[in-house]
């Protein structure tokens, strides 16, 4: 129940953050779009995207000071780099990332985001099934 409660509270905080960002800035808080804003030299320090992304990085660090993380990374650094590149490629192909489509798009009832999120989830289910049950890698 404790993990459920933490996930529930995290979901509420994420939802409030996304709605707050949209309300205050008039922009969707999809992480790939925020990263694109931050990487643009013309808008680097003029965008609230930098602060939103810093919050995504800093808050878990502070949380880990009071709560011992239970996540253990077992993938090799090479596998994590390949996975990151594939996610980046998929983000470009899908015109947005999972956070943009899954959280922001679905909440706005965007048909494109609903289809994209179903595609992300299906691809994830198939990948996990193949890796765990067919190849026996994990």
C-alpha positions in Angstrom: 0.0 0.0 0.0 2.9 2.3 0.7 4.2 2.1 -2.8 0.7 2.7 -4.2 0.3 5.8 -2.0 3.7 7.2 -3.2 2.8 6.5 -6.8 -0.6 8.1 -6.3 0.9 11.2 -4.7 3.5 11.4 -7.5 0.8 11.2 -10.1 -1.1 14.0 -8.5 2.1 16.2 -8.3 2.9 15.4 -11.9 -0.6 16.3 -13.0 -0.6 19.6 -11.1 2.8 20.4 -12.5 1.7 19.9 -16.1 -1.5 21.8 -15.6 0.3 24.6 -13.8 2.9 24.8 -16.6 0.2 25.0 -19.2 -1.8 27.5 -17.3 1.1 29.8 -16.4 3.1 29.5 -19.7 0.5 28.5 -22.3 2.7 25.6 -23.4 2.5 21.9 -23.1 5.0 20.3 -20.7 6.2 17.5 -22.9 9.8 16.8 -21.9 11.2 16.5 -25.5 9.7 19.9 -26.3 11.1 21.4 -23.1 14.6 20.0 -23.9 14.3 21.5 -27.4 13.6 24.9 -25.9 16.5 24.6 -23.5 18.9 23.5 -26.2 18.0 26.5 -28.4 20.7 29.1 -27.7 18.3 32.0 -28.3 15.9 30.8 -25.6 18.2 29.1 -23.1 17.8 31.4 -20.1 14.6 33.0 -21.3 12.4 30.0 -21.0 10.7 28.5 -17.9 11.4 25.1 -19.5 14.9 25.2 -17.9 13.4 25.5 -14.4 10.8 22.8 -15.1 13.5 20.3 -16.3 15.8 21.2 -13.4 12.9 20.4 -11.1 12.6 17.0 -12.7 16.3 16.3 -11.9 16.6 17.9 -8.5 13.5 16.8 -6.7 14.3 13.0 -7.0 17.7 13.8 -5.6 16.2 15.5 -2.5 13.6 12.7 -2.2 16.4 10.1 -2.2 18.0 11.9 0.9 14.9 11.0 3.0 13.8 7.8 1.3 16.0 5.0 0.1 15.5 4.3 -3.6 14.5 0.7 -4.4 15.4 0.9 -8.1 18.5 -1.0 -9.2 19.8 -0.5 -12.7 20.9 -3.8 -14.2 21.4 -2.7 -17.8 24.9 -2.0 -19.2 25.9 1.5 -20.0 26.0 0.6 -23.7 22.4 -0.7 -23.5 21.3 2.5 -21.8 22.9 4.6 -24.5 21.2 2.6 -27.2 17.9 2.8 -25.4 18.3 6.6 -25.1 19.1 7.0 -28.8 16.0 4.8 -29.7 13.8 6.9 -27.4 15.2 10.1 -29.1 14.5 8.6 -32.5 11.0 7.6 -31.5 10.3 11.0 -30.1 11.2 12.6 -33.4 9.2 10.0 -35.4 6.1 10.4 -33.1 6.2 14.2 -33.0 6.5 14.1 -29.2 7.5 12.1 -26.3 5.6 9.8 -24.0 5.1 12.6 -21.4 3.8 15.0 -24.0 1.4 12.6 -25.6 0.6 10.4 -22.6 0.0 13.1 -20.0 -0.6 16.3 -21.8 -2.2 15.0 -25.0 -4.6 12.5 -23.5 -5.7 15.1 -20.9 -6.6 17.4 -23.8 -8.4 14.4 -25.5 -6.1 14.7 -28.5 -6.8 11.7 -30.9 -3.2 11.8 -32.2 -1.9 11.5 -28.6 -4.2 8.7 -27.7 -3.1 6.7 -30.7 0.6 7.6 -30.0 0.2 6.5 -26.4 -1.5 3.2 -27.3 1.4 2.6 -29.8 4.1 3.4 -27.1 2.4 1.1 -24.6 1.9 -1.8 -27.1 5.6 -1.5 -28.3 6.7 -1.6 -24.6 4.5 -4.7 -23.8 5.9 -6.5 -26.9 9.5 -5.5 -26.1 9.3 -6.7 -22.5 7.6 -10.0 -23.6 10.2 -10.7 -26.2 13.2 -9.8 -23.9 11.9 -11.6 -20.8 10.0 -14.6 -22.2 11.5 -15.3 -25.6 15.1 -14.4 -25.3 15.2 -14.9 -21.5 17.6 -12.0 -21.1 16.2 -10.9 -17.7 
